[in-house]
Amino acid sequence: MYQMKDDIKEVLFTEKQLRDKEKEIGEKISKDYRGKDLMLVGILKGSVPFMADLLKEINIPCTMDFMAVSSYGKSTKTSGVVRILKDLDFEIEGKDVLIVEDIIDSGVTLAYLLDCLKGRKPSSIQIACLLDKPDRRKKVLNVKYRGFVVPDYFLVGYGLDYSEKYRNLPYIGVLKEDVYK
């Protein structure tokens, strides 16, 4: 019987490693934003598991919203053309915004998004990401909260997908090349 785990070359981060890192990041965010008007902005769809678990580790009042942006389409490589597919439901003027991302790859999409959101006059804007892939970076980004630095592997699980699949794996794994080549 076929199971998704058959397509995984290796598990890079276990469920426990993910939980421990989220606890660490959540504690830092809680300390840094105490007394501020914090709004988490999750980038759909990949950030959902990370953001949901990170929220549980933040012990100060905060709000949340979501955006959907794309520069990939159905490809495994960024096109460089960024489109906003779903905008925020709430205003961010005067708020301390924390963009929550599953993974930062080229940085093209996130750099575009930062420029867009800065124009809406938030009090501050920072980035939290679970995974950072600096080897593929095309844009310089200041990431305030970083989970793990990862090599240039094709990663899936815990929100990361290939062709909209594998997001529901509870860990982060390296996808076998024969699956996507």
Residue pairs with C-beta under 8 A, 6 or more apart in sequence:
4 165
4 166
4 168
4 169
5 169
5 173
7 156
7 166
7 175
7 176
7 179
8 156
8 157
8 169
8 173
8 174
8 175
8 176
9 173
9 174
9 175
9 176
9 177
10 173
10 174
11 171
11 172
11 173
12 150
12 153
12 155
12 171
12 172
12 173
12 174
13 21
13 148
13 158
13 171
13 172
14 171
15 170
15 171
18 50
18 53
18 130
18 147
18 158
18 171
18 172
19 53
21 130
21 147
21 148
22 50
22 53
22 54
22 56
22 57
22 147
23 57
25 54
25 57
25 128
25 145
25 147
26 54
26 56
26 57
26 58
26 59
27 57
28 145
29 38
29 54
29 57
29 58
29 60
29 98
29 128
29 145
30 57
30 58
30 59
30 60
32 144
33 60
33 62
33 96
33 98
34 60
36 96
36 123
37 94
37 95
37 96
37 123
38 58
38 60
38 61
38 62
38 63
38 95
38 96
38 98
39 62
39 63
39 64
39 65
39 90
39 92
39 95
39 96
39 97
39 98
40 51
40 54
40 55
40 58
40 62
40 63
40 64
40 65
40 98
40 100
41 64
41 65
41 66
41 67
41 88
41 92
41 97
41 98
41 99
41 100
41 117
42 48
42 51
42 64
42 65
42 66
42 67
42 100
43 66
43 67
43 68
43 69
43 99
43 100
43 101
43 102
43 110
43 113
44 66
44 67
44 68
44 85
44 86
45 68
45 159
45 161
45 167
46 101
46 102
46 103
46 159
46 160
46 161
46 167
47 100
47 101
47 102
47 159
48 159
49 102
49 158
49 159
49 167
50 100
50 102
50 130
50 147
50 158
50 159
51 64
51 100
54 100
54 128
55 62
55 64
63 90
63 95
65 88
65 89
65 90
65 92
66 86
66 88
66 89
67 84
67 86
67 87
67 88
67 113
68 84
68 85
68 86
69 82
69 83
69 84
69 85
69 109
69 112
69 113
70 82
70 83
70 85
70 109
71 78
71 79
71 80
71 81
71 82
71 83
71 106
71 108
71 109
71 112
72 78
72 79
73 79
74 163
76 154
76 162
76 180
78 105
78 106
78 108
78 109
80 106
80 108
82 108
82 109
82 112
82 113
84 116
91 120
92 117
92 120
92 121
92 122
93 120
93 121
93 122
94 121
94 122
94 123
95 122
95 123
96 122
96 123
96 124
96 125
96 126
97 117
97 122
97 123
97 124
97 125
97 126
98 125
98 126
98 127
98 128
98 144
98 145
99 110
99 113
99 114
99 117
99 125
99 126
99 127
99 128
100 128
100 129
101 110
101 127
101 128
101 129
101 130
102 129
102 130
102 131
102 158
102 159
102 160
103 129
103 130
103 131
103 132
103 133
103 150
103 155
103 160
104 110
104 127
104 129
104 131
104 132
104 133
104 137
104 141
104 143
105 133
105 136
105 137
106 136
106 137
106 138
106 139
107 137
107 138
107 139
107 140
107 141
108 138
108 139
110 127
110 139
110 141
111 139
111 141
114 125
114 127
114 141
117 125
118 125
126 142
126 144
126 145
127 141
127 142
127 143
127 144
127 145
128 143
128 144
128 145
128 146
129 143
129 145
129 146
129 147
130 147
130 148
130 158
130 159
131 147
131 148
131 149
131 150
131 155
131 160
131 172
132 143
132 146
132 147
132 148
132 149
132 150
133 149
133 150
133 151
133 152
134 149
135 151
135 152
136 152
153 174
153 175
154 162
154 174
154 175
154 177
154 180
155 172
155 173
155 174
155 175
156 162
156 165
156 166
156 167
156 169
156 172
156 173
156 175
157 166
157 167
157 169
157 170
157 171
157 172
157 173
158 167
158 169
158 170
158 171
158 172
159 167
160 166
160 167
160 172
161 167
162 175
162 179
162 180
163 180
166 175
